[in-house]
Amino acid sequence: MQQLHDLLASIDGQPFHNIQKLRGSYRFPRFELSFIKMQGSPGANPASIASIKLALQDSKIPEEFFKTMGCKLAVADFLIRRFRHGINKFAQQNRGKDGSGSFSTIALSQKMLIRDSVLFGDEAVYLRFITSLPAKRQGGGVFDAEQAWIMFSQELTAIVDATFFYQHYEEKTRTLLQQFVNVQKTRAEILQFIRQHDLIAFIANGVKLPRQSGVDDRPAMDESVKTFQSPASLQIKIPLADGRDIIGMGIKEGITCITGGGYHGKSTLMQAILTGVYAHIPGDGREYVVTREDAFFIRAEEGRNIRNVDISPFIGDLPNGLKTACFSSDNASGSTSQAANIVEAIESGSRLLLFDEDTCATNFLVRDELIKKILDGAQEPIKPLYSTVRSLWEKHHVSMIFVVSGLGYFLQKADTCLLMDNYRCEDITAKVRDRLGPIAAENIPIHDFAISRRLATDNFDPAYVNQRLNKTLPKRIKDLRNAPRQLEYGMDLINLEAVAQIAEAPQVLAIGYCLLALRTQLKQSGDRPETIRFWINWLENKINKHGLDCLQPDYPGTLSMPRKYELAAAINRIRSLRIFQE
């Protein structure tokens, strides 16, 4: 600690870039502080990255919380949130000029994710955080050692004490940590039950689904919010290891339709289902909404690029002679983009597709009887999804959930029909069958498709050429502060705005480093082109084994684990993507 004090004093008032001398490790009474990356100027983005190292035995966190990977994930998530809470409580922030002199963490969502901000190893816990060192004087051009010393000797010490030491926790804090662990344990048991009983989703009784707004994922706090209650006909009981049961609605494999009037909760239920692939933090309301991990939300995405995708099961050859068995476009329509999204999702390994009528291309979903009277079948290349939905399930075992309110056609094809009425869920399957007749057969069987495309070895070049400055950067991987679902990678801008199951911006940045890792491996693979699914599975296994650090990010501690399905979606949206042609 004295070493850090002396070094800070030695560069006080010097040009700010001299903070580079701080890189290294320093002993404090109960922890070790390390500076990993140093910022180039005051208020720079990205700022500096520092790390806390603490012996696990000193933290006194109960050993039972580290027995499984799920429990460790819960503890890690709790600690980074606890650290952020400590910043809000103990740090003055903005102690220097130009917004410098602050502590921060990566952006955190309502989900528990694998991140590289908290790591366990060598009987120690490591927590990486962001810090902007303080500057002073006109223009903020020199380093302010006095304020920096207050930040690290007083504020950081208080934050660390409140974050890591279980013996210092209040009873409600200990209870909260236990709740984080319990969510992971219970969720793992629910997921195992789902797999064993051919279910695709489970929504527990009593969960709270509504959010504060469409752009705020926190739970709605209105006292009038209704909790979810399963229809009796779909209610199941899942036995838990501790002797308790958890009761709620189980959705079976096959075709499910959710219908109802406007503003009655259809899309709210769908949003809960599509985010159920992740664990949610205690208090979110959706802790026990659990969806099979391969679920992927499909929507129309007009304007996206498509590379060599077989969309012929859904769209026949186009009038301009363009073949759809190997379709490419730099500016896809709503229907061609949605067809490609389905094929790419299945290609990546998903067998559970989610649709909301509001975000679909209507002409891709159905053709009604009136338009059939006007347009001859030969004049329309689009084969509506309605005409193939049963074949997708029966031949390819692809389950689907649809939210519909204006298109009743899909109710004719559904195994399960749900009605949302003022946020109350009813099973109306029998009513639908009584009024619409038995499940409609299909006369357009869908042929085998989604033969996985193979990646050429020269993909994912990270180099960036600034033509204005006539300068080449060997690597550009950058998420955009004002567009958190867009990624600058090399010369490509990868737009992931329509990829609904990205939970937080650090996942987008992690996708960039995943692409870089894939490029390295592709270069080493020689003349053995492999499929996109092969590569995303390979990388997922590597990260699960070695952690996100294996991606070697420029700023450690800033990544969150993406699902392989979002990684595949990013690959498919790269305009420079090259597919190996035999």
N, C-alpha and C positions, 0 to 999 in steps of 0.2 A: 504493500500500500504506500509506504514511504517512497519506494522507487518511482511509482507513478506520480506522486506529488512533486518530486524533484524534477522529473522529466517534463511535466507540465510547466513548472516554473521556468525551466530553461528555454522554452520556446514562447513564453508569454510575450505578446506584442510583436512577434515576428510574422512575416508573411504567412498567410493561412496554409499554404501548401506544405509548410514544415510539420504539420500534424502527421505526415507520413512517418515521422520518427517514432510515433507512438505504437506502431504496429508491433505486437508481441503480447506477452502474458504478464499479469501482475497478481500477486497474492493479497487477498483481503482476509480478515480474521476468519470468515466462514465460507469463503468461496474464492474462485479464481476468475479474474476478468481478462478476456483476450480481445484484442482488436484484430479482426480478420481482413476487412477491407476499409480503406480510408477514402473519404469523399475528396473531390478535387477543388471544391470551392464552397463558401458558406451557402447554406440553403440548397445545396445541389440535390438533384434527384437522378439516380439513387444516392442516398446518403451513406454513411459509414455502417458497417456491419460489425457487431460485437457479440461476444459469447460469454455466458456464465457457465462455469463448471462447478458442480457440487457433489460431494460424496452422498450416495443414496442412503447410507446408514445414518448420516447426519440429518437427513430430511425427516427421518422417522415415518415416512409414508408406509403403511402396512404392506408387508410382503405379499399378502394375498391379492393385492391389486396388480401384481405383475405376473400372475400365473399364466395368462393367455395373451395372445397378440391383441385380441379385442380389448382386454382390460388395459394393456399398455397404451393402446391408442386412446382410450378414454382418459387415462391419467395425463398423457401428453397434451391432449386437447384442453383438459381442465387447467393445466399449468400455464399454457400460453394465454388463455383467457384470464387467468388469475394475475399473470404478469401485466396484462393490459389494464386490468382493474387497478393494480398497484400504481401504474403510471398515472392514471386519472386521479388517484387519491393523493399521491405523494410528490409528483413532479410539477413544478411551476410551468415548464414548457416555455419555448421562445425566449430563452435567457439572453440571446445574442441578437445581432443585427440581421436583417433580411430573413427572419423566421428561423434562424439557427438556434442551437442550444435546446434540443428536444429529444425525447425518447419516443419510440413507436414500435409497433409490430406489423406484420403483414395483415392485409384485410382478412377478416374472419366472417364466415357466413354462419347460418344457423345449423350447419352440418358438422359432424365430427369426421375429419379427413386425416389421412396420413399426410404429414407435413415434414419438412426438414428443419423446422424451427425448434423442435424438441426431440432429442435423441437420448437413448439409454445405452450405455456400454461401459465396460471396465469398472463396474460397480459405481458408476457415476451417472448423473443426469446433466445434459448439456442443453442450454436454452440460448438460441440465437435471436437477437433483436436488432432493431434499426436505431441508430442514434445520429443526430445532426450536431456536430460539435460547434460551440459558440464562437462568434466573431465579434469584434468591437471596432469603434471609431467610425468616422465618416466613410460610408461605402462598405463597411464591414470587411475590410481587406486584411485584418490581422487577427491573430488568435487570442482569445480571452481565457487565460489559464485560471483566473479566479473563479469565473462562473463554471468552468469545466470541473474544477475540483469540488464545488458544491454539488454539481450534478452526480458525480461518481461517489464521493465520500459520504454524502448525506442522502440524496434522493434515491440513488440506485441501491444503496445498502438497505434502505427502508422497503423498497420494492421487493428485493430479494428475500428479506426476512418474512414479508407478508405472503410471498409466493410459495416458497419451498418448504418451510418448516412446519410440519404437521402439528407439532406440539404447541405452536403458536396460533393455530387455527381456532376460531370460535366454533361453537357447536354447529351452527348453521352452515359454516364452511365445510366442516367434516361431512355433514349430511349431504351437501351438494356434491362433493367428490364421490361419495358412495352412490349417489344417483347417477352420475356419469358412468360409473362402472356397471351399475345395474342395468342401465339402458343397453349397453353393449352385450351383456350376458343374456338378457331376455331376448334381444333382437336376434342373436345367434341361434337361440333355441327355436324362435318363430321361423327363421329362415330354413332351418333344418326340417321342421315340420312341413313347410311349404313344399320343399323338394320331394319329400317322401309321400306326399298326398296329392300330387298333381295339381297344386294350386299355383296361381301366378301372383296373387297379392292377398294381404290380410290387413284389415282396418279394425283396430280394437275398439270396443265400445268405450265411450267416454273421451275419445280424442277430440281435439279442437282443430278443425281444418281451416277456417277462414283466416286470411292474412290482413295486415293493416291496410295494404293497398297493392296494386299490381306491380309497384316498384319497391315495395317494402315487405320483405319476407318474414318479418317478425309477426307474432300472433296478434290477431285483433283483440283488443282489450275491452270491447263493448260488452256490457253485462248481458245483453240480449243474445249473444252468440250461443247457438245451440251446439251441444256435444253430439258426436256421432253415435247412432244406435243401429245395430244390424237388424235387417229384417229377420224374423224368426226362421224362415225357410232356408236362409243362408248362414245362419249363426253356427259357429263351431267353437269348440273348447279345446285349447292347446294346453296340455299339462307341462308344467315347468319343473326343473330339477329340484327346486326348493319346496315342492309339494303344493304350490299354488297353481291355479289355472288362470289363463288369460282368455277372455271371451270376445268374439267379434265376428266380422263378416269375412268369409273366405271366398275369393273369386276363383272359379275353376278355370283350367285350361280351355281353349276353344275361342269362340267369338262372344264378346260381351258388348252390349250397348247400354249407354247411360243417357237417358232422355229426361225431358222436363221443360218447363217454361223458362223464359229469360230471367236471370238473377235468382234462380232457385237453388244454385249450388252445384250444377253439373261440372263446370270447369274447375271449381274449387276442389271437387273430389278428384278430378283428373290431375290437377296440379299436385295434390297430395300423393297420388299413386306414382306419378313420374319422378317425384323427389324421394319416394320411398326406397329407392336404390341406395340411399345414404342413411346413416344413423343421424338422428337429430339430437341436439343438446337438450338436457332437462329443461322443462318450462316452455319448449317450443310448441307443444300441443300435439305434434305429429310423431312423438317418440315411438309409438307402436303402430305406425303405418309402415308396413314392410312389403316391398315389391321384389320379385325375382330380379337378380342382379343384371340380367341381360336385357331388361326393358329399354326400349329406345323410342323417343317421341318423333313422329314423322309429320312434316308439314310441307306445304308448297314453299318454294324459295326462288321466286322469279329473279333472274339475273345471275344466278350462280353458274360457275363453270362445271362441266362434266367431261370426264376423260374415259373413253372406251368402255362404256357400261352397256350391258345387254338389258335394254328396257323393252325388248320385243314382247314379253309376256303381257305388257300393259299398253304398249303403243306400237302399232304396226308401222311399216315403212311409210315415210312421209311423202307428200306429193312432189317435192323437189328431187325425188330419187334418193334421198338420204336413208341409209339402212339403219335400223334401230337395234340390230343385234350387236353392234359395236358403235354405240352412239357417243358423239362428242359435241360439245357446244360451249362457246364462251359467254353465252347470254341465254340461258335456258328459260323456257316458259314455265308457268306454274305447274302444268301437267307433266312436262318432261322432267322437271326438277323433282317433283314428288315421286315419280316412278323411279328415278335414279336413287333417291333417298331410301326407298324401300329395298331396292336391290343391294345397295351398298351396306345397309344395316344387316341384312341377312348374310351377305358376304363376310362381314366382320364377326359373325357368330351369334347375332341376336335372333331369338325365336319368340320375342314378345314385342309387338309393335303397338304404339299408342297413337290415336288420332283424335283431333278435335275439329269438328266440322267448320268452326270459325276460321281455322288457319289452313284449310285445305282448298285445293282447286276444285270447284264444284264439278267441272266437266271431267275431271279425273275420277270423281267418286261415282257419279251416276249419269245415265241418259234417261230422261223421263219419256213417257208414252207420246206426248205431244211432239217432241223434237224428233222422235222416231218416225212420225208420220210425215215430217217435212224432209228430213235428211235420210237418204238411203244409207244402209250400213257400210257400203263401199266408199261412201264419201267421208266417213269418220274413222281416222286411224286409231283413235283412243278406244281401248277396251276398258270400260269402267271397272274400277276396283270392285264394285258391287257384284259384277259378273264372275269374279274369280276368288272372292273372299273365302268361300267354303273349300275350294281346291287348295288354297294356300294352307289352310288348317289341316285338311284331311290327307293331302299328299306330302306337304313339306313340314307339317307339325308347327306352323307358325300361328301362335295365338295372337289375338288382336282385341283391343278395347277401343270402342268408338264413343265419342260424345256427339249426339245428334239431337236436333230439335226441329229442323226444317226438312230433313231427309229421312222419312220413315222406311225407306227401302231396306236399310241395314237391319231393321228390326225383323224383317222376314228371314234373315240369315243367322240370327243370333241364337246361341245356346242359352244365354242368360240376358235378361232385360231388366234394367234398374230404372226406377223413376225417382228423381229428386224433386221433392215438393216442399218448398220452404225449408230447405236444408235437412229434410227428413227423407231417408232412403227407403224405398219400397221395392220388393221383388214383384214385378208385373209379368214375369215370363209366361205364366199360365194364361193371364188375360190376353197377352199378345198372341199366343198360339190360338186361343179361342176366336179372336177377332180376325186374325190374318191367316190362319191356317197353319199347317205344319211347316217346318223349315224348308224354304224353297231350294229345289235342286238347281244345279248349274249345268248348262249345256256347252260351256266353254272351258274344258279342262285346261289347266295351266301346265305347260311343259316344264321340264327340268331346266333350271336357269341358275344365275348367280355363280357361274364358273369363275372362280377367283382369278382376278387379274394379277399379273406378276410385275413387281417393281423393277424398273431398269436400275442399273447400279449407279448411274450418275444423278440420282435424285437428291433433293434437299441441300443444295449448295447454299451455305450461309453467307457467302461473300456479298458485299454491297458496294456498288459503283455509284459514287456521287459525280454525275457528269458535269454538273455546274462547277464543282471545285476540281474536277479531273483527279479524283482521289478514290482509292479503293480500300474499303475496310475488309479484313479477312473474315469478319463475323459480325452480323447484326441480328440480335434476337431481342426484341423489345415489345413489351405490352404497352398499350396506349392508355394514358391516364384518363382521358376523356371518353374512351371507347373501350371499356374493360373486356369486351369479347372480340377484340381484334388484335391480331398479332403481326408485327413486322418481322419477317424472317427472310434474310438475304434480300433479294429484289422483289419478293412476294409480300403482298398484304393479304393475310388470311382472315376472312370474315367469318366469325363463328356466332354472329348475332342470332341466327335461327337454330342453333344447337341448344335446345332448351335445358338440357340436364347438366350444363356447366354450372357449378355451384358458386365459385368465387374466382376472382381474377388471377390469383396465383396458380390456378390450374392451367390457365391459358399460357402463362409464362413457362410452366413446366412442359407443356406440349412443345414449345419451341426447342427446349433442350432434349426432349424425346426425339424430335426430328434430327437433331445434330447427332445423337447417339446412333440412330438408325443409319445415318449417312456413313458414319465411320464403319459400321458393321457391313453395310452394303458394299463398300469399297473393298472390304476384305473377303467378301463372299465369292469373288471371281466370276466364273461363267455359270453360276447356279442361281438364276433368278427365282425368287420365292414369292409367294402371294402376300398381299397386305395382311391377311389374317395370320399367316405364319410369323410375320415380323412383329405385329402388335402383341401376339402371344409370347414371343421370345423376349420382348422388352418388358412386358408385365412380369414375367417370371424373374428376370434379372433384377428389377426394382424390388420385388417382394423379397428376394434373397439378400440384396445388398443395400437396400434403401435408396432414397432419392439422391443421396450423395454420389451415386454411381453415374449420374448425369453430368457431374462436374459443372455446376452453374457458376457463372461469374460472381454472383452474390449469394453465397450459401445462406440458407435460412429464409428464402423468399419463395419457396415452391410448395404447392399442394398437389397431391397425387390426382391425376386425371384418370377416368376410366378408359379402358382400351377402346371403347366404342366412340368416345369423343376424340381420341387420337386418330382413329380411322376416319372420322368425319373431317378432321383437319387435313389429313393427307388428301382426301378426295376433293377438297376445296382449294388446293394449291394450283394456281393457274399454270405453273411451269411443270406440273406433274408429268412424268414420262412412264408409260406402261410398256413393258417388254412385249415386242411383237415377234412371234415365232415365224 
